[in-house]
Amino acid sequence: MSAVCGGPARTLRVPGRHGYAAEFSPYLPGRLACATAQHYGIAGCGTLLILDPDESGLRLFRSFDWNDGLFDVTWSENNEHVLITCSGDGSLQLWDTAKAAGPLQVYKEHTQEYVQGSYVVKW
């Protein structure tokens, strides 16, 4: 990981990960959550990055790995430490940045697939 600071833009390069969604915390100024995936989301794992600003750019506060690409992230409206991500495996993950391990809970639905015409119907 390397931080680059060149003017007002701050970046953090994470080898092997590509960012898909980023959202600033509504509670902590400058704290940023970023949902990432390997191999442009086609295959591989995902990582949720929690970033804080510092004098040299961005620093990693906490990261959480998931077994599939993470494609979206949002902060809880009720708790400054809680986020939800969604992944390519069709699940939602509930994370707590106050804890080093995670997720707190995983929500997965649509466990059966049926092909109907040219559409795949899942439930």
N, CA and C of each residue as an Amber inpcrd file, in Angstrom:
protein
   369
   0.8390000  -1.1600000   0.0000000   0.0000000   0.0000000   0.0000000
   0.8860000   1.2260000   0.0000000   0.5240000   2.2000000  -0.7760000
   1.2910000   3.4450000  -0.7830000   0.3460000   4.6250000  -0.8520000
   0.6810000   5.6560000  -0.1020000  -0.1190000   6.8790000  -0.1070000
   0.5770000   7.9040000  -0.9830000  -0.1950000   8.6400000  -1.7500000
   0.3370000   9.6800000  -2.6220000  -0.4200000  10.9590000  -2.3250000
   0.2980000  12.0370000  -2.0980000  -0.3480000  13.3180000  -1.8540000
   0.2500000  14.3300000  -2.8120000  -0.5540000  14.8000000  -3.7280000
  -0.0910000  15.7860000  -4.6930000  -1.1440000  16.8600000  -4.8490000
  -1.1340000  17.8540000  -4.0140000  -2.1690000  18.8890000  -4.0620000
  -3.3590000  18.4620000  -3.2360000  -4.5690000  18.8930000  -3.6310000
  -5.7550000  18.6280000  -2.8260000  -6.2280000  17.1730000  -2.8840000
  -5.8600000  16.4230000  -3.9300000  -6.3240000  15.0390000  -4.0590000
  -5.4420000  14.1130000  -3.2280000  -6.0780000  13.2080000  -2.4990000
  -5.3550000  12.2140000  -1.7130000  -5.7170000  10.8460000  -2.2550000
  -4.7130000  10.0040000  -2.4380000  -4.9560000   8.6710000  -2.9720000
  -4.2560000   7.6380000  -2.1120000  -4.7450000   6.4180000  -2.2020000
  -4.1260000   5.2750000  -1.5570000  -4.1620000   4.1380000  -2.5610000
  -3.0330000   3.6230000  -2.9000000  -2.9550000   2.5160000  -3.8550000
  -2.8550000   1.2110000  -3.0740000  -3.7510000   0.2860000  -3.4000000
  -3.7680000  -1.0160000  -2.7510000  -3.5490000  -2.0550000  -3.8480000
  -2.3590000  -2.6490000  -3.9000000  -2.0620000  -3.6240000  -4.9580000
  -3.0600000  -4.7720000  -4.9940000  -3.5100000  -5.1010000  -6.1870000
  -4.4140000  -6.2240000  -6.3690000  -5.8690000  -5.9350000  -6.0560000
  -6.2070000  -4.6970000  -5.7560000  -7.5950000  -4.3450000  -5.4590000
  -8.0230000  -3.1710000  -6.3250000  -9.2940000  -3.1790000  -6.7160000
  -9.8730000  -2.1020000  -7.5060000 -11.0980000  -1.5920000  -6.7650000
 -11.1930000  -0.2890000  -6.6020000 -12.2940000   0.3090000  -5.8600000
 -13.5820000   0.3340000  -6.6540000 -14.6840000  -0.0020000  -6.0030000
 -15.9920000   0.0230000  -6.6420000 -16.9340000   1.0390000  -6.0270000
 -16.8100000   1.2860000  -4.7410000 -17.6900000   2.2500000  -4.0780000
 -16.9260000   2.8760000  -2.9270000 -17.2030000   4.1370000  -2.6890000
 -16.5860000   4.8450000  -1.5630000 -17.6310000   5.7550000  -0.9430000
 -17.6010000   5.8540000   0.3750000 -18.5510000   6.7260000   1.0580000
 -17.9050000   7.2980000   2.3150000 -18.0480000   8.6100000   2.4810000
 -17.5470000   9.2780000   3.6800000 -18.4780000   9.0220000   4.8500000
 -17.8970000   8.9170000   6.0350000 -18.6770000   8.7250000   7.2530000
 -19.4790000   9.9790000   7.5550000 -20.7530000   9.8280000   7.9180000
 -21.5330000  11.0000000   8.3270000 -21.1940000  11.4400000   9.7600000
 -20.4050000  10.6540000  10.4680000 -20.0890000  10.9280000  11.8700000
 -18.6650000  11.4360000  12.0860000 -17.6970000  10.8430000  11.3880000
 -16.2870000  11.1540000  11.6140000 -15.7190000  11.8710000  10.3990000
 -15.3800000  13.1410000  10.5110000 -14.8960000  13.9180000   9.3680000
 -13.6590000  13.2820000   8.7190000 -13.7400000  13.0930000   7.4330000
 -12.6140000  12.5540000   6.6810000 -12.5480000  11.0470000   6.6110000
 -13.2540000  10.3190000   7.4770000 -13.1970000   8.8480000   7.4350000
 -13.9400000   8.3690000   6.1930000 -13.2900000   7.4650000   5.4740000
 -13.7920000   6.9870000   4.1870000 -13.8330000   5.4730000   4.1770000
 -14.9380000   4.9120000   3.7140000 -15.0590000   3.4660000   3.5160000
 -14.9990000   3.2000000   2.0170000 -14.2480000   2.1750000   1.6350000
 -14.0980000   1.8410000   0.2160000 -14.2910000   0.3410000   0.0260000
 -15.2240000  -0.0440000  -0.8440000 -15.4640000  -1.4420000  -1.1940000
 -14.6190000  -1.7770000  -2.4150000 -13.8450000  -2.8750000  -2.3340000
 -12.9300000  -3.2240000  -3.4160000 -13.1050000  -4.6820000  -3.8380000
 -12.5190000  -5.0100000  -4.9920000 -12.5210000  -6.3810000  -5.4920000
 -11.2250000  -6.6460000  -6.2390000 -10.8580000  -7.9110000  -6.3230000
  -9.7100000  -8.3270000  -7.1230000 -10.1470000  -8.5090000  -8.5720000
  -9.1970000  -8.4470000  -9.4830000  -9.4100000  -8.7790000 -10.8970000
 -10.6480000  -8.1040000 -11.4870000 -10.8420000  -6.8410000 -11.1410000
 -11.9570000  -6.0370000 -11.6520000 -13.3140000  -6.6530000 -11.3420000
 -13.3990000  -7.4170000 -10.2710000 -14.6700000  -7.9980000  -9.8520000
 -15.0750000  -9.2550000 -10.5920000 -14.2580000  -9.7190000 -11.5200000
 -14.6020000 -10.9150000 -12.2950000 -14.3650000 -12.1750000 -11.4760000
 -13.2900000 -12.1900000 -10.7040000 -12.9380000 -13.3450000  -9.8660000
 -12.1580000 -12.8350000  -8.6670000 -12.0900000 -13.6680000  -7.6410000
 -11.2630000 -13.3220000  -6.4950000 -12.0420000 -12.7580000  -5.3210000
 -11.3020000 -12.1960000  -4.3760000 -11.8350000 -11.7230000  -3.0980000
 -12.1620000 -10.2460000  -3.1440000 -12.7080000  -9.7790000  -2.0270000
 -12.9760000  -8.3580000  -1.8480000 -12.4400000  -7.8970000  -0.5100000
 -12.2250000  -6.6020000  -0.3900000 -11.7460000  -6.0210000   0.8590000
 -12.4870000  -4.7200000   1.1210000 -12.9320000  -4.5620000   2.3570000
 -13.4980000  -3.3040000   2.8120000 -12.3740000  -2.5360000   3.4880000
 -12.0710000  -1.3520000   2.9740000 -11.0170000  -0.5090000   3.5230000
 -11.6400000   0.6590000   4.2630000 -11.1830000   0.9100000   5.4780000
 -11.6010000   2.0830000   6.2440000 -10.3780000   2.9850000   6.3280000
 -10.4830000   4.1920000   5.7700000  -9.3430000   5.0960000   5.6180000
  -9.5640000   6.3830000   6.3990000  -8.4850000   6.8960000   6.9530000
  -8.4940000   8.1840000   7.6420000  -7.4690000   9.0980000   6.9890000
  -7.7510000  10.3940000   6.9290000  -6.7570000  11.3210000   6.3740000
  -5.6240000  11.5530000   7.3820000  -4.4250000  11.7720000   6.8570000
  -3.3160000  12.2260000   7.6900000  -2.4720000  13.1840000   6.8690000
  -1.3880000  13.6630000   7.4270000  -0.5940000  14.6950000   6.7480000
   0.0390000  14.2240000   5.4400000   0.2200000  12.9160000   5.2610000
   0.8370000  12.4280000   4.0290000  -0.1790000  11.9010000   3.0250000
  -1.4490000  11.9650000   3.3290000  -2.4800000  11.4790000   2.4050000
  -3.5590000  10.7360000   3.1550000  -3.6340000   9.4300000   2.9110000
  -4.6090000   8.5890000   3.5890000  -3.8710000   7.4650000   4.3000000
  -4.3870000   7.0700000   5.4530000  -3.8100000   5.9270000   6.1520000
  -4.9160000   4.9070000   6.4000000  -4.5240000   3.6630000   6.3870000
  -5.4660000   2.5800000   6.6100000  -5.7870000   2.4790000   8.0960000
  -7.0530000   2.6470000   8.4470000  -7.5010000   2.4810000   9.8270000
  -7.8020000   1.0100000  10.1060000  -8.5550000   0.3810000   9.1980000
  -8.9210000  -1.0150000   9.3700000  -9.2840000  -1.5860000   8.0110000
  -9.0810000  -2.8920000   7.8320000  -9.5300000  -3.5640000   6.6130000
 -10.1550000  -4.8970000   6.9680000 -11.1280000  -5.2880000   6.1540000
 -11.8390000  -6.5510000   6.3390000 -11.8700000  -7.2690000   4.9920000
 -11.5420000  -8.5520000   4.9800000 -11.5670000  -9.3400000   3.7500000
 -12.8500000 -10.1500000   3.6520000 -13.2840000 -10.3570000   2.4180000
 -14.4650000 -11.1710000   2.1320000 -14.1230000 -12.1030000   0.9980000
 -14.8160000 -13.2520000   0.8820000 -14.4630000 -14.2620000  -0.1080000
 -14.9580000 -13.9740000  -1.5190000 -15.5900000 -12.8340000  -1.7480000
 -16.0310000 -12.4260000  -3.0840000 -15.8690000 -10.9140000  -3.1850000
 -15.9080000 -10.3930000  -4.3940000 -15.7430000  -8.9560000  -4.5910000
 -16.8130000  -8.1500000  -3.8700000 -16.4160000  -7.0230000  -3.2780000
 -17.3610000  -6.1020000  -2.6480000 -17.6370000  -4.9640000  -3.6260000
 -18.9230000  -4.6690000  -3.8560000 -19.2870000  -3.7220000  -4.9000000
 -20.0050000  -2.4690000  -4.4140000 -20.4370000  -2.4420000  -3.1620000
 -21.0660000  -1.2370000  -2.6370000 -20.8920000  -1.2040000  -1.1280000
 -20.9530000  -0.0040000  -0.5720000 -20.8010000   0.1810000   0.8680000
 -21.6230000   1.3850000   1.3020000 -22.1870000   1.3150000   2.5100000
 -22.8850000   2.4570000   3.0840000 -22.7400000   2.4120000   4.5960000
 -22.7220000   3.5950000   5.1980000 -22.6200000   3.7160000   6.6530000
 -24.0060000   3.6170000   7.2680000 -24.0630000   3.1130000   8.4780000
 -25.3050000   3.0730000   9.2390000 -25.7420000   4.4960000   9.5720000
 -27.0260000   4.7090000   9.6240000 -27.5560000   5.9990000  10.0390000
 -27.6840000   6.0880000  11.5560000 -27.4810000   4.9580000  12.2550000
 -27.6950000   4.9090000  13.7000000 -26.4350000   4.6580000  14.5260000
 -25.3450000   4.2330000  13.8810000 -24.1440000   3.8690000  14.6220000
 -22.9120000   4.2730000  13.8310000 -22.0200000   5.0320000  14.4290000
 -20.8520000   5.5590000  13.7120000 -19.8320000   4.4980000  13.3250000
 -19.9340000   3.2970000  13.8880000 -18.9590000   2.2390000  13.6080000
 -19.4650000   1.1760000  12.6370000 -20.7220000   1.2130000  12.2640000
 -21.3320000   0.1200000  11.5010000 -21.5060000   0.4810000  10.0280000
 -21.1450000  -0.4890000   9.1660000 -21.3050000  -0.3550000   7.7150000
 -21.9490000  -1.6150000   7.1610000 -22.5060000  -1.4840000   5.9710000
 -23.0320000  -2.6320000   5.2360000 -22.4020000  -2.6380000   3.8570000
 -21.9750000  -3.8230000   3.4160000 -21.4500000  -3.9840000   2.0610000
 -22.2870000  -5.0370000   1.3410000 -22.2130000  -5.0170000   0.0060000
 -22.8210000  -6.0770000  -0.7870000 -21.7370000  -6.6750000  -1.6700000
 -21.8830000  -7.9450000  -1.9630000 -20.8320000  -8.6390000  -2.7000000
 -21.3830000  -9.4230000  -3.8760000 -20.4710000  -9.9180000  -4.6870000
 -20.8320000 -10.6590000  -5.8880000 -21.5070000 -11.9830000  -5.6120000
 -21.3960000 -12.4970000  -4.3870000 -22.0670000 -13.7570000  -4.0670000
 -23.5330000 -13.5450000  -3.6650000 -24.0070000 -12.3080000  -3.7640000
 -25.4040000 -12.0020000  -3.4850000 -25.7040000 -11.7530000  -2.0210000
 -24.6930000 -11.6340000  -1.1950000 -24.9360000 -11.4320000   0.2300000
 -24.6520000  -9.9960000   0.6550000 -25.2160000  -9.6340000   1.8010000
 -24.9310000  -8.3630000   2.4670000 -24.1440000  -8.6880000   3.7250000
 -23.1340000  -7.8670000   4.0330000 -22.3160000  -8.0720000   5.2130000
 -22.4340000  -6.8520000   6.1150000 -22.6130000  -7.0860000   7.4030000
 -22.6930000  -6.0360000   8.4000000 -21.3650000  -6.0240000   9.1610000
 -20.6500000  -4.8910000   9.1050000 -19.3110000  -4.7600000   9.6920000
 -19.3260000  -3.7460000  10.8250000 -18.4410000  -3.9310000  11.8010000
 -18.2690000  -2.9950000  12.9020000 -16.8040000  -2.5810000  12.9400000
 -16.5250000  -1.3150000  12.6620000 -15.1320000  -0.8520000  12.6130000
 -14.4900000  -0.7980000  13.9930000 -15.2810000  -0.8980000  15.0550000
 -14.7200000  -0.9230000  16.4040000 -14.1370000  -2.2970000  16.7440000
 -14.4270000  -3.2890000  15.9190000 -13.9220000  -4.6510000  16.1310000
 -12.9920000  -5.0250000  14.9920000 -11.9110000  -5.7090000  15.3100000
 -10.9240000  -6.0770000  14.2910000 -11.3930000  -7.2250000  13.4070000
 -12.2650000  -8.0750000  13.9170000 -12.7580000  -9.2090000  13.1340000
 -14.1610000  -8.9030000  12.6270000 -14.5520000  -9.6170000  11.6300000
 -15.8840000  -9.3670000  11.0970000 -16.2210000 -10.3940000  10.0610000
 -17.3580000 -10.3350000   9.4670000 -18.4450000  -9.3970000   9.7360000
 -19.2620000  -9.7960000  10.9640000 -20.0730000  -8.8570000  11.4360000
 -20.9630000  -9.1430000  12.5600000 -22.0520000 -10.1200000  12.1450000
 -22.5640000  -9.9150000  10.9260000 -23.6470000 -10.7470000  10.4140000
 -23.6000000 -10.7490000   8.8930000 -24.0680000 -11.8390000   8.3030000
 -24.1630000 -11.9700000   6.8510000 -25.6060000 -12.3070000   6.5090000
 -26.1520000 -11.5780000   5.5580000 -27.5100000 -11.8210000   5.0910000
 -27.4280000 -12.3670000   3.6790000 -27.9150000 -13.6000000   3.4880000
 -27.8750000 -14.2060000   2.1650000 -29.2320000 -14.8250000   1.8730000
 -29.7980000 -14.4500000   0.7750000 -31.0930000 -14.9690000   0.3600000
 -30.9510000 -15.6030000  -1.0190000 -32.0460000 -15.9880000  -1.5620000
 -32.0680000 -16.5410000  -2.9210000 -31.0830000 -17.6980000  -3.0610000
 -31.2890000 -18.7440000  -2.2890000 -30.3570000 -19.8580000  -2.3080000
 -30.6870000 -20.8940000  -3.3820000 -31.8580000 -20.7900000  -4.0130000
 -32.2160000 -21.7210000  -5.0710000 -32.3530000 -20.9720000  -6.3830000
 -31.9370000 -21.6310000  -7.4620000 -32.0320000 -21.0300000  -8.7990000
 -32.8820000 -21.9180000  -9.6960000 -33.7170000 -21.2960000 -10.4820000
 -34.4940000 -21.9970000 -11.4970000 -34.3900000 -21.2100000 -12.7800000
 -34.1260000 -21.9180000 -13.8850000 -34.0600000 -21.2560000 -15.1810000
 -35.4530000 -21.2740000 -15.7760000 -35.9250000 -20.0880000 -16.1660000
 -37.2650000 -19.9450000 -16.7060000 -37.1490000 -19.1260000 -17.9830000
 -37.2360000 -19.7960000 -19.1240000 -37.0360000 -19.0910000 -20.3910000
 -35.5930000 -18.6220000 -20.4720000 -35.3920000 -17.3440000 -20.7760000
 -34.0360000 -16.8070000 -20.8450000 -33.6440000 -16.0840000 -19.5600000
 -34.4630000 -16.1750000 -18.5200000 -34.1950000 -15.4930000 -17.2630000
 -33.8410000 -16.5240000 -16.1820000 -32.9920000 -16.1520000 -15.2880000
 -32.7060000 -16.9610000 -14.1180000 -33.4640000 -16.3450000 -12.9590000
 -34.3520000 -17.1220000 -12.3540000 -35.1440000 -16.6400000 -11.2390000
 -34.5310000 -17.2370000  -9.9800000 -34.1830000 -16.3930000  -9.0070000
 -33.5900000 -16.8640000  -7.7630000 -34.5170000 -16.5520000  -6.6070000
 -34.6340000 -17.4960000  -5.6640000 -35.3200000 -17.2370000  -4.4080000
 -34.8400000 -18.1460000  -3.3250000
